[in-house]
Amino acid sequence: MNETLRDQIWNTAIEELVSEGKFKTSTVLEQADLDENQRQTVLRTLRTLEKKGWLDRDSNQATTWRLGWKGNLMLDVTSETIQ
């Protein structure tokens, strides 16, 4: 099965949430081995995850992403990791 770029971004974002509790947009670029030309695709994908409840952030300009309501409900993340 071929993984799309959006699949790769989604997977990287969820892995970062589970292991770190939060992440920056630049972390997804680094961890997924993407270049700056793909930043807009990363941002579009993260915004989609935000709209669907998986992610949240403090404001529309914030670059730090955290668990959204659905992420809190569906993912096994300890409260220590979230802080």
GIVEN-V74230 format. One record per residue. N is the residue number from 1. RES is the residue in one small letter. BURIAL is 1 if it has 16 or more other ideal C-beta (glycine too) atoms within 10 Angstrom, else 0. D_FIRST is the distance of its C-alpha to the first C-alpha in Angstrom with 1 decimal. Layout:
BEGIN
n/res/burial/d_first
N/RES/BURIAL/D_FIRST
N/RES/BURIAL/D_FIRST
END
This chain:
BEGIN
n/res/burial/d_first
1/m/0/0.0
2/n/0/3.8
3/e/0/6.4
4/t/0/9.5
5/l/0/12.9
6/r/0/14.1
7/d/0/11.4
8/q/1/12.6
9/i/1/16.1
10/w/1/16.0
11/n/0/14.7
12/t/1/17.4
13/a/1/20.0
14/i/1/19.6
15/e/0/19.7
16/e/1/22.8
17/l/1/24.4
18/v/0/24.1
19/s/0/25.4
20/e/0/27.9
21/g/1/28.7
22/k/1/28.6
23/f/1/27.3
24/k/0/28.2
25/t/1/26.2
26/s/0/26.8
27/t/1/25.2
28/v/1/21.8
29/l/1/22.2
30/e/0/23.2
31/q/1/20.8
32/a/1/17.7
33/d/0/19.4
34/l/1/20.0
35/d/0/23.1
36/e/0/25.9
37/n/0/24.7
38/q/1/21.8
39/r/0/24.2
40/q/0/24.5
41/t/0/20.9
42/v/1/21.1
43/l/0/24.3
44/r/0/23.0
45/t/1/20.1
46/l/1/22.6
47/r/0/25.1
48/t/0/22.7
49/l/1/22.1
50/e/0/25.9
51/k/0/26.7
52/k/0/24.5
53/g/0/26.5
54/w/1/24.0
55/l/1/26.0
56/d/1/29.6
57/r/1/31.9
58/d/0/35.7
59/s/0/35.9
60/n/0/34.0
61/q/0/34.9
62/a/0/33.9
63/t/0/31.1
64/t/0/30.9
65/w/1/28.4
66/r/1/29.0
67/l/1/27.8
68/g/1/28.5
69/w/0/29.9
70/k/0/26.5
71/g/1/25.3
72/n/0/28.6
73/l/0/28.3
74/m/0/24.7
75/l/0/24.1
76/d/0/26.0
77/v/1/27.9
78/t/0/31.5
79/s/0/34.3
80/e/0/35.1
81/t/0/31.7
82/i/0/32.2
83/q/0/35.6
END
